[in-house]
Amino acid sequence: MLDRLVFIVYNSGTMKDDLNFLRLWDMYSPLLTATQREITDLYFNYDLSLGEIAEQKGVSRQSVSDCLGKCRRQLEKYEEKLGFLQTLTDLSREYSAYMTEVTRFIKEQDSPKSRALKEKLDAVHKEFGVEIIETE
């Protein structure tokens, strides 16, 4: 039981931090140096260990670890100053709320115009790759 509890606590914190880092990396990685981008890409996207990256780059594991830590701090500073990721998150939430309201309205109306509107919205969602999850 104890091993399972330790795994859950360790895993949830690490995964949350890694997910946040990847969202920041997706947004701000062009602002990193080429070497920083490569090391973070190998670590997070290709799932290589510190040792594997160190061997590939011809550096120590400690330098890879230091690079990852520095990149994390840099990306967090970029977000703190620029706030692009927070803005996108806020817009996504607003969009979701509006679409929920519009979908409810369309279902309540059940007229030719509301069906045409639903078809247009579905086409826009398909074009932009928006996945719609129907809930009751």
HELIX and SHEET records of a PDB file:
HELIX    1   1 LEU A    2  TYR A   28  1                                  27    
HELIX    2   2 SER A   29  LEU A   31  5                                   3    
HELIX    3   3 ALA A   34  THR A   40  1                                   7    
HELIX    4   4 ASP A   41  ASN A   45  3                                   5    
HELIX    5   5 LEU A   50  LYS A   57  1                                   8    
HELIX    6   6 ARG A   61  LEU A   82  1                                  22    
HELIX    7   7 PHE A   84  GLN A  109  1                                  26    
HELIX    8   8 PRO A  112  PHE A  128  1                                  17    
END                                                                             
